[in-house]
């Protein structure tokens, strides 16, 4: 994958965000308040076709499409994605006439309960967009919760998962093995996966920020062997280890992160 030239200094953005998080300025899981002020949803949405779901799911089906947004923060991007993919304007609550997909249910999760509480309070679509506090790396909590949600619709997988600027935090906190486990988990639970990986420069910026605050480095940072071109490395993991194929690279945001769409090659993910 050919990456665009950097258009912003990642370490400056990290410093601005972390300075508003805690007295120590640390957000070790990426759970920054007001994240959308620094990376507005429009920076991703302008890269995504509004009719994306109609293209991915051209045939009508019984029941809604099901989406999972991992690491949703306080929900601004989740709601923006929901509106964009259903063709909703800010002051409309029904899809435009040209949108074939009119029913999408979105389950959004984050490790930070305060961010989830804020997302629930602000949500304009409580019947369609649900929020839950979840450590996605804890299988004892994750599996019953996701299975319960899918079971309400008679399903075993999601149609599409969103993983927007989450991979670095999983990687830093859980190591190489944790990143592979995380990607494998998502790949097993969806037909399509939209990923926005953080580039390696953001890893260095996050680690540098912790050191400036007098805190210890991330446990795994110096031992990571999956490094450098993270978009390419994550692509290879998903293709070689997770039975997915790269469908499209939609381009790069102004903060130099690519949006990559993958499709599962596992037959059971398409037959629910």
C-alpha positions in Angstrom: 0.0 0.0 0.0 1.4 3.4 -0.9 0.9 5.9 1.8 0.4 9.6 1.3 3.0 12.0 2.7 2.3 13.2 6.3 0.1 16.3 6.4 0.2 16.8 10.2 2.6 16.1 13.1 1.1 13.2 15.0 3.0 14.0 18.2 1.6 17.5 18.3 -1.9 16.1 18.1 -1.3 13.5 20.8 0.1 16.2 23.1 -2.9 18.5 22.6 -5.3 15.6 23.2 -3.6 14.1 26.2 -3.2 17.5 27.9 -7.0 17.6 28.4 -7.5 14.0 29.6 -6.3 13.6 33.2 -4.2 15.6 35.6 -1.3 13.6 34.3 -2.4 14.0 30.7 -2.5 10.2 30.1 -5.0 8.3 28.1 -3.3 4.9 27.8 -6.2 3.3 25.9 -6.8 6.2 23.5 -9.9 7.2 25.5 -9.5 11.0 24.9 -12.4 13.3 25.7 -13.4 15.5 22.8 -11.5 13.3 20.4 -13.6 14.6 17.5 -12.3 18.1 18.0 -8.8 16.9 16.8 -9.9 14.4 14.2 -13.4 15.5 13.0 -15.6 12.8 11.5 -15.8 14.7 8.2 -12.1 13.8 7.6 -13.2 10.2 7.2 -16.6 10.6 5.8 -15.3 12.6 2.8 -13.4 9.4 1.8 -16.4 7.0 2.1 -19.0 6.7 -0.6 -22.4 7.6 0.8 -23.9 4.6 -0.9 -21.3 2.2 0.4 -23.7 -0.1 2.2 -25.9 -0.3 -0.9 -22.9 -1.4 -2.9 -21.7 -3.9 -0.4 -25.2 -5.3 0.2 -27.2 -4.8 -3.1 -29.8 -7.5 -2.4 -32.7 -6.9 0.0 -32.8 -9.0 3.0 -35.0 -9.7 6.0 -34.1 -7.6 9.0 -31.6 -4.7 9.4 -27.9 -4.6 8.6 -25.9 -5.0 11.7 -22.8 -3.0 12.5 -20.2 -3.0 15.3 -18.1 0.1 16.1 -15.1 -0.8 18.3 -13.5 2.0 20.3 -16.4 4.4 19.7 -15.2 7.0 22.2 -18.1 9.4 22.9 -20.0 8.5 19.8 -19.5 11.5 17.5 -18.0 9.4 14.7 -20.5 6.6 15.2 -23.4 8.9 14.7 -21.7 10.6 11.7 -21.1 7.2 10.1 -24.7 6.2 10.7 -26.0 9.4 9.1 -23.6 9.2 6.2 -24.2 5.6 5.4 -27.9 6.0 5.5 -28.0 9.3 3.6 -29.3 11.3 6.6 -28.8 15.0 6.8 -28.4 16.7 10.2 -32.0 17.7 10.4 -33.5 14.5 8.9 -34.2 11.2 10.6 -35.2 9.1 7.6 -33.0 8.0 4.7 -32.9 9.8 1.4 -34.9 8.3 -1.5 -31.8 7.1 -3.3 -30.5 5.0 -0.5 -31.3 1.3 -0.9 -30.2 0.4 2.7 -32.7 2.0 5.1 -32.3 0.0 8.3 -28.9 -0.2 10.1 -28.4 -1.2 13.7 -25.1 -0.1 15.2 -23.6 -1.5 18.4 -20.9 0.8 19.6 -18.4 -0.1 22.4 -15.6 1.5 24.3 -13.5 0.6 27.3 -14.3 4.0 29.0 -17.6 4.0 30.8 -17.7 7.8 31.1 -17.3 8.2 27.3 -20.1 5.6 26.8 -22.4 7.5 29.2 -21.8 10.7 27.3 -22.5 9.0 24.0 -25.8 7.6 25.3 -26.9 11.0 26.5 -26.2 12.7 23.2 -27.4 10.0 20.8 -30.2 11.1 18.4 -30.9 7.5 17.4 -31.4 5.5 20.6 -33.5 2.9 18.9 -30.9 2.2 16.2 -27.5 3.0 17.8 -26.7 1.3 21.0 -23.7 1.9 23.3 -22.0 -0.4 25.8 -18.9 -0.3 27.9 -16.7 -3.2 26.8 -13.0 -4.3 26.9 -12.9 -5.9 23.5 -9.9 -7.9 24.6 -11.7 -9.6 27.4 -13.3 -12.7 25.9 -15.3 -13.6 29.0 -17.2 -10.3 28.7 -17.0 -9.8 24.9 -18.4 -13.2 23.7 -21.6 -13.3 25.8 -22.3 -9.6 25.1 -21.9 -9.8 21.3 -23.7 -13.1 21.1 -26.6 -11.7 23.0 -26.9 -8.7 20.8 -26.6 -10.7 17.6 -29.1 -13.3 18.9 -31.8 -10.7 19.1 -31.7 -10.5 15.3 -31.2 -14.3 14.8 -27.7 -13.6 13.6 -24.2 -15.0 14.5 -22.1 -12.3 12.8 -22.2 -8.5 12.0 -22.4 -7.3 8.4 -19.8 -4.7 9.0 -17.3 -3.7 11.7 -15.6 -0.4 12.1 -12.2 -0.1 13.7 -11.2 3.6 13.6 -7.8 4.5 15.1 -7.9 1.7 17.6 -5.2 -0.8 16.4 -2.3 1.2 18.0 -3.8 1.2 21.5 -4.5 -2.5 21.3 -1.0 -3.1 20.0 0.7 -0.9 22.7 -1.2 -2.5 25.6 -1.4 -6.1 24.4 1.7 -6.6 22.2 2.1 -8.3 18.8 0.1 -11.3 19.9 -2.7 -9.1 21.2 -2.9 -7.2 17.9 -3.2 -10.4 15.9 -5.8 -11.8 18.4 -7.7 -8.6 18.1 -7.8 -8.5 14.3 -8.6 -12.2 14.2 -11.5 -11.6 16.6 -13.0 -8.8 14.5 -12.5 -10.8 11.2 -14.4 -13.7 12.7 -17.3 -11.6 13.6 -18.1 -9.7 10.4 -18.5 -9.9 6.6 -16.8 -6.5 6.0 -14.2 -4.7 8.2 -13.3 -1.1 7.8 -10.0 -0.3 9.5 -8.1 3.0 10.1 -4.7 2.0 11.4 -2.4 4.5 13.1 1.0 4.9 11.5 4.2 4.0 13.3 5.0 7.7 14.0 1.9 7.8 16.3 3.3 4.9 18.3 6.5 6.9 18.9 4.5 10.0 19.8 2.4 8.2 22.3 5.4 6.6 24.0 7.3 9.9 24.0 4.3 11.6 25.6 4.2 9.1 28.4 7.9 9.6 29.1 7.5 13.4 29.2 4.9 12.9 31.9 7.3 10.9 33.9 5.3 7.7 33.4 6.7 4.3 32.4 6.7 3.3 28.7 3.9 1.2 27.3 4.7 -2.4 28.4 5.2 -3.7 24.9 6.4 -0.7 22.9 10.1 -1.6 22.8 9.4 -5.3 22.1 7.1 -4.9 19.1 8.3 -6.7 16.1 5.2 -5.7 14.0 6.2 -2.2 13.3 7.0 0.5 10.7 4.4 0.4 7.9 1.4 -0.5 10.0 -1.2 -0.3 7.3 0.7 -2.8 5.3 1.4 -5.0 8.3 -2.2 -5.0 9.4 -3.3 -5.8 5.8 -1.0 -8.8 5.7 -2.2 -10.1 9.0 -5.8 -9.8 7.9 -5.1 -11.5 4.6 -2.7 -14.3 5.7 -4.0 -15.0 9.2 -7.6 -13.9 9.2 -9.0 -15.2 5.9 -9.9 -11.7 4.6 -9.2 -9.9 1.4 -8.5 -6.2 0.8 -11.4 -4.7 -1.2 -10.5 -1.1 -1.3 -8.2 1.6 0.1 -10.4 4.7 0.2 -7.4 7.0 0.6 -5.8 8.9 3.4 -7.2 11.4 5.9 -5.6 14.8 6.3 -3.8 13.3 9.4 -2.3 10.6 7.3 -4.3 7.5 8.2 -5.6 5.2 5.5 -9.1 3.8 5.4 -9.0 0.1 4.4 -12.0 -2.1 3.6 -11.7 -5.9 4.0 -14.1 -8.7 3.2 -14.2 -12.1 4.9 -13.5 -15.2 2.8 -15.1 -17.4 5.4 -18.4 -18.7 3.8 -20.3 -18.7 7.1 -20.0 -14.9 7.5 -22.1 -14.3 4.4 -24.9 -16.8 5.0 -26.7 -15.5 8.2 
